[in-house]
Amino acid sequence: MRDFWRALRLAASDKKLMFIALATVTVSIAFNVAIPLAFKMLFDVIGEAAKSGSTAVPPSFWQAIALYATLWIANDAFGQVNFYYTVLWYNKTREILSRRVYAHLESLSLNYFENNSVGKIKERIDKGVWELNDIIEATLTEIVPQFIYILIAAGILFSVNWVFGTILMASAPIFILISLKFSPLLLQIQDKSRDSNEKLSGIMTESIINIKTIKSYATEDRHLKAFISQLLESIRLDIKYVSRRIFMNIFRLLAMDFTQIAIIGLGVYWTITGEITLGAFTLAWQYTNRSMQPLWYITRLIDDVQKKMRSVKRVFELLDTESEIVDNPNAKKLKVTKGSICFKNITFGYKDHKVVKNLSLEVPAGKVLAIVGKSGSGKTTLVKLLSRFYDTQKGIITIDGQNVCDVTQKSLREGIGVVLQDSILFNNSVAENIAYSRPSAKRKEIEIAAKQANADLFIANLPSKYETVVGERGVKLSGGEQQRINIARAILKNPPILVLDEATSSLDSESEQLIQDALWRLIEGKTTIIIAHRLSTVMKADIIVVMDKGRISEMGTHSDLVAQKGIYSKLFEIQSGGYLT
């Protein structure tokens, strides 16, 4: 219930729209409730005419017809007005929630995205946002008005005959209690179904993302088998949910049927014996029949709301997820004057596994530091700590003497340019992808950056040149072409500090040479950290650090380390003959 009230508070964010929507639906319900009164007048006219034996149409007939027509037209008109304002209202609520979710998602630390699949996150947000709208619309524009209708109808039935009112007021709680009794079991099944659908979405998303790998290894059948297995589980849970729901509906229908049979039986009997008029019986039947429909509708809506609240709860869980990395209350903007970097006694690990152990390292301003070592030695973790994607567990990192934990994350990352092994491109034009680092850049600046990145040659051969859309994740370009656009993006940003993380990995020799040439143009005059497995990328660095098991095992220039006959020398011997000169 806490999440339900939280959803309603969110809906109340725009109080003006909420008031108009509720006011128009209340007026519409009032006209709807009054319609059976016109029916009563008509049947009383019939009864009076039958007694008198006259064929003349009395004035009360025309009054009843006029009232009936007025009520129907007013009900329809206000219903449409209510529909318009309701759409405005819940779309405003969707806007508010979507803004909050998207902004919060961007604020979460990298750890959240590394531990949750893209498909799972997307499914959670899409389902939750849309179903919150359904809940708000159902609760405040359908459930509440229907309750009002039933209460007014019961009051009118009491005025006709207290027995009629009692029957209706007794059957309504029974009907609702049956629904509430079955709800917990249905919700449990729904939870499992929701989890199953999230896994199904994750499998599909992962397959689409890794389609090249799947096709390369001809493993389509394996992935299809996993998809079908999860799909059948989702279908099984859906069928189980429907079967339990049908079982519940049998009991609810029985409660409804007994109520209607009792009202009809007593109504006909009392009309024959003269205890009530034909018009009164018609009125009682109209309100009973009309109350059964809202009662059924309410319980169905309550079931639906409870079911959809599971999705909304997942969105609220996301909103309640706190970022592990937050700015200090007194955080200031980073001011890079020279660009010197200092790692002092750094220790960091994932859970119980220490990746970096009491490491100290200085990168002088304007110098190039290269870090090499085996996979898992802590190289990439070190630059993630520098960009504050994670916080150190011990020690501090400073840039020009400023602790990275004491400056805003935005200013820190604006001061660092990053070229990754797999810097994904957006499904936009080449020009837009280059200008991503500086959207205000002019076309001339974009073209200069592309030229310095050795990207202008292949761009000139593209169908629409700089306006060519590269496709989702840059699929229309080769790996080397994508990387040159990424380098052009970094050149355009022109940051004082640069991080190159495996920027030339997995490229052919020709592409690597073009990219290395572009990289060293980019590096000029900047404090740079290069992480690489290929020693051809790091040979020209001012300082080369060899990491092993989270510690620095060797440090020096290329020639110094080759002479030491240590880890670096062995790596160099393995790669010799294959490096670029």
N, C-alpha and C positions, 0 to 999 in steps of 0.2 A: 504493500500500500504506500510505502514511503516514496517509491519511484513513481507511482501513479499520481500522487499529489504534487510531486516535483514536475511531472509533465503538465499538469494543470496550471501550475505557477508559471511555467514557461509560456503556456498559451495566453496567460493574462498579461504578457509583456506589452501588448498593444490593447490597452483597456477600451479605447474608443471603438475599435472594430469589434471587440468582444461584446460590448454593450449593444451595438446596433444589431449584431447577429442574433443575440439572445432575445432582444426586444421584438424583432420581426418574427422570430419563430414562435414566441409566446403569443403574439397577436394572431398568427396563423392558426395555432392550436386552439385559441379561444373561439375563432370562427368555426373550426372543424367540430369542436365539442357541441356547438349550438345547432348544428345541422339536424340532428334527430328531433329537436324541438319543433322544427318546421314539419317533419314527418308526422309528429304527434298531432299537430294542428290539422293536417290533411286527413288523417284517419279519423279524427274526431268529427270532421265535416262529413265523411262517409257514413259514420255511425249515426249522426243526427239526421242525415238525409234518409237513411234506411228506416229509422223510427217514424219519421213524418210521412214517408211515402211520396214526398214531393220530388219532381224532376228538375225543379229550378235550381240554378247554381247560386248558392248564397255568397254574400260579399266576403265572408271569412275564407272562402276557397281562394279568391284572388289575393287576399292578404298572405295566406300561407304560401302560395306559389311565389309571390314577390319576395317574401322572407327567405324561402328556400334558394331562389336564384341569387339573391344578394349575398347570402352566406357562402355559397359555392364559389362565386366569382371573387369575393374578398379573400377566401381561403386560398384560391389558386394564385391570386395576385401577390399576396404577402408571402406565399410559398416561394415564388420566383425571386422576389426581392431578397428573401432570406438566403436563398441559394447563392445569389450573387455575392452578398456580403460574407457569407460563410466561406466561399472560395477565396475571397480576398484575405480573410482572417487566417485560415490555416496555411495559405501560401506565405503570409507574413511570418507565421510561426516557423514554417519550413526554412525561410530565409535566415531567421535568427539562429535556429539550431545548426543549420549548415555552416553558417559563418563561424559559430563557436567551435564546431567539430573540426572544421578545416584548419582554423587558426591553432587549435590545441594540438592537432595532429602534427603540424609543422613545428610546434614547440617541444615535442617529445624528443628525448635523447636518442642517439643512434642505436642504443641497446634495444629499445622497444622494437625497432624495425628489423633488427637482426634476429629477434626471437619470435616474430609473428610474420606469417606469410602474407604476401600482397593480396591473394585471393580472400583470405580470412578477414583482413582489415576492410577491404572493399565491400565484401558481403555484409559485414557487420554495420558499416555506415549506411549503405544503400537501404538495407532492410529497416534499420532503426529509424532513419529520418522519415522515410515515407510512411512507415507504420505509426509513428508518433502522430502524424497528420491525421491518419485514419482514426486513431484513438480520440484525439481532441474533437474531431468532427462528430464522431459517434456519441461521445459522452455529453458534450454540451449542446449539441443541436438535435440529438435524437433520443438518447436515453433519458435525459432530464425532462424534455417536453413530454415524452411518453408517460413518465411517472406522473406528471401533472395531469395529463389526460385521464389516466386511470383513477386518480383521486377525485377529480371532478365528476367523472362518470359514476363512481361509487356513491358520491354524495347525492347525485340526482336519483340514482336507484333507491337509496334510502327514502327519498321524498315520495317515490311512487309506492314502495312497499318495503318495509324494513327487512323482510326475508330476502328479497332480491339483493339488497346491499350487503347483507351478511354473507350470502353465498359467494358473491364476488370477492369480498374482502378476505374470506377464508381460503378461497382457491388460489389467490395471487401468491401468498407466502409459501403455500405448498409447492406451487410451480417453481418459484425461485429457489427454495430449499433443495429440490431435486437437482437443479442446475448446479448449485454450490457443492452438493455432495459428490458429484462426478468430476467437478472441475480439477481437483488436485491430481487425479490419475491422468486426465487429459493433458494437463500442463506438463507432467513428467514425460509423457510420450512426445509432446510438442518440443520439449527441450532437447530430447535425443534426436528428433527429426531436424531441429535447427542446427545442431552440431554436425549431423550427417550432411546436411546441405552445404554447410561451410567447408567441410572436407571435400565435398564434390566440387565446389567452386575452386578450391585450392588446387585440386588435381588438374582441372581444366586450365587454370591460369598458368600453372607451372609447365604444363605441356606446351602451351602457346609460347611462353617465354623461351623454352629450351627446344623449340621445334627443330632447329638445325642439328642439335646433338642427337635428337631422337631419330631423325631421318638418316643422319650419318652412320649410326649404329644399327639401323633397321630394326628398332625396338618398338615400332608402332603397336604391334600385337600385345606386348607386355603392358604398355600404358593403357591401351584400350581395355585390357582385361581388368586392370586396377580401377579404371573409370566405371566399367559396367558393374563390378562388384560393389562399389560404393553407391552407384545409382540404384541397384536392386535393394540395398539396405535402406536407402531413402524412401523408395516406393513401399517397402514392407512396413516401415514406420507410419507412413501416410495412411495405408490401408488399415493398420491397427487403430490409428486415431479415429478414422471414420467409423469403424465397426463399434468402438466404445461409444462414440457420439450417437449412433443410431440406437443403441441399447438405452441410453439416457433419454432420447427423444420419445421412445415408447412410453415411458412413465409420464413424461410431460404431456403427451397427447391424451393419455388417460385422464389426467387431472383436468385438462381443458374440456374433454368430451363430457365428463360427469357434470361439470359446471353448466355447460350449454344445455344438456338434457334436462337438468333440474329446473333451469329458468324457463325453458319451453314448456315442460310438463306443467309446472305450477301456473305459468302465465295463461296457457290455454284453459286450464281448469278454472281459474279465477275469472277469466273473461266470460266463460260459459255461465258460471254461477252469478255473474253480475257484480262481483266484488271490485273489479277494475274495468275500465273502459277498453275498447279495442285500441284506442290511441295510446293509452297508458301501457298496454301490453307491447304494442309496437315500439314505444319508446324504450321499455325495459329490454326488449330483444336487441334493438339497435345498439344500445350502450353496452350490453353484454358481449355481443358479437364484435363490436368495435374495440372493446377492452381486451378481448382474447388476442386479437392481432397485435396490439402494442405489447401485451404481456409476453407473447412468444418472441416478438421482435426484441424486447428488452433483454430477455435471457440469452437470445442468440448474440446480441451485441455485447453483453457482458462476457460471454464465452470468447467472442472474437477479441474483445479488449484485453482479457487476461492472456490470450494466446499471443497477441501482438506486443504485450508488455514485456515478453521475454526478449524480443528484439530491441525494444527501447531500453531495457535494463542493460543490455550489452553496450549500447551507445553511451549511457550514463557511466558505465564502468570505464569506458575509454576516456570520457571527460574527467573522471575522477583519478585516472592514472597520472601520477605526478612525474614530471621530467626529473631524471636523476641529475641533470646538469641545469642549474639555474644561476642567473646573475645575482651577485651579492647586492644587498640593498643600496650600498654606496658605490657600486661599480661605475667606473669612468670610461671614457673612450680611450682606446689604445692610441698612443702617439708614437709612431715609428720615426725616429730621427736618423739612426744609423742602420739598425736592423740586426744587432747582435743578439744571439740566442744562447741561453744558459739552462741546461738541465742539471739540477743539483740534487743528488741522493734520491733519485726517482725509483719508486717501487710501485708496481701495478700488477694485478692478476685478475683473471676471470674465475670467480668462485674460489676454489682452493688451489688453482693452478697459477703460480707466479710466472708472469711472462717477462717482466722487466725487474731486475733485482739490484737495488741500491746503485743505480747508474748515474754517473756525473759526466757531463760533456759540454763543451763550449763551442759555439760556431761564431767566429769573428764576423763583424759586419762586412758585407760584400764578398765573403768567401764562399766557396762551394764545398760542402761536406757530403761525402758519399757514404752510405751505409750498406754493407753487404753481409751475407750470412745465409745459413740454411733457412728453409721455411720453418716458421714457428720460433725463430730466435728472438723475435720482439721488434723487428725493424719497423713494420707498418704500425704497430701499437704505439711506437714512439711518436710518430707524426700525428696519430689520432689524438694523443695526449697534448701535443703542441696546439692543435686546432680546437682543443677542449671538447672533442666528441665524448671523451671520458675524462674524469678527474683522477689525478694521481692519488694513490692510497698513502704514500709518503713522499716527501720531497716537494720541491717547487720548480716551476718552469718560468723563466722571465724572458721578456723581449725588451731590450734597452732598459733593463732594470725593473720593468713593470711585471708584476706577477700576473700570469694569464687568468688567474682566478679572481683578480681584482678589477678586470676590465670587462666591458660588455662583450657578449659572444658575437654580436653583430659586427662591432668594430674590429674584433680580433680576426674574424674570418674575412672581413673586407681587406685586411692588411696582408692576407696570405693568399697567394695564387696556387691552385692545385691542378696538376695534370696527372690523372690516374691511368692505370692500365686499361680500364674499361669505363671511361667517362661517357656516359650515355648521352646521345643527342636527342633533342626533342623533335616531334613530328611537325617541324616548321621549315622555313626556307633556310638555305645555307647562310644568308646574311643575318637572319634572326638568331641562328645558333651561335654565330661568331659574336654578335652583339649582346648575347645573353649576359655577359659579364659587365657590359656597360650599355644599357638600352638607348641612352641618349647619343651614342656615337653616330657620326655622319658616315655616309656611304664611302667617302674617300678614306676615312680612318679604317673602316672595315676592310677595304681592299688592300690598304697598306699592311695591315696585320696579316691578311691572308698571304700576301706576297712574302712577308718575312717568315711565315710558317711553311713556305714552299707548297702552299695549297692553291695558289692562283692558277697553276698550270692545269690541274684536273678540273677545277671549277669552270675554266673557260670552255671545257669540252662537255659540260653538263647541258641538258636540253634547254633549261631556262637560266643557265649560269647561276648568279647569286640568288635568283628567285626560285631555284629548284627546291622542291620540298623533299627532304631526305628520308621521309618515311619514319614509322614508329621505331624508336631506338636506333635510328640511322641505318636501317636495313638496306637502303638503296646504295650505300657507299661501302667500299672495302674497309678493312680494319685500319690500314695505313691512311686512307683518306679521312676517316673519322678522327683519327688521332691528330692529323694536321689541323683539322678544324678546331679541335680542343686546344691545341697549342696557339692557334690564332686568337682564340677566345682569351687565353691567358695573356698573350701579348697585348691585346686591346685593354685588358684590365690594368696591366702594368703595375703589379703589386711590388712593394719593397722586399717582400719575402716570398720565396717560391719553394714548393714541394713537388717533386716528381716521383711518383710511386709506381715503379715498374712501367714507366711511360713508353718504353720500346720493346716490352715483352711481347712475344708471340707475333712478331712481324717478320716479313721476309727481309733479306739483306738490303735490297734496293730501297724498300720503304724505311728500313731502319736508318740507312744513311741519310735519306732526305729529312727524316725526323730528327736525327741527331744534329744535323746541320742547323735545323730550325731551333732546336732546344738550346744550343749554345749561343745563338743570337738572343734568345729569350733570357737566358741566365745572366748575360753580361751586366755587371754592375749591381746584381741583386744577391742578397744572402740566400743561399740555395741549399736545400737538403735533397739529395738524390738517393732513392732506394732502388736497387737493381740486382738482378741475378747475373745479367750479362756484364762482364767486366769492361767490355768495349764502351759502355755508357759512362763508366766512372773513372777511367784511367786519367783523364785530364783534371780531376777534382783536386782542390788544394789539400784537403784532408780526407783520408779514407779510413772508416771505422769498420772493423770486422766484429760482428756480434755472434755470440755463441751461448745458448741457453740463458738469454736475458742479461748477459754481461758483455762488456767490451773485452775482447781477447787480444786484439791487435789494433794499432793506430799508426798512421803515417802516410807518406805519399806512395804512389804506385811503385816507384823504384825501391823505396825503403822496404815496403812489405814483400816485394818479390825477393829481395835480398835476405829477409828474415827466415825464409823457408818454413813458414807456418801455414795456417789455414788458407790465407789469401794466395800464397805461392802455389799451393796445391790446386786451388780453383783456377788460377791463371794457366797452369800447365794443362789442365783438362780442356780449357777453352782456347788455348793458343792455336793460332792458325785459323781460327774462326772469327776473331775480332776485327773490327774496322780500324783502319789506320787513319 
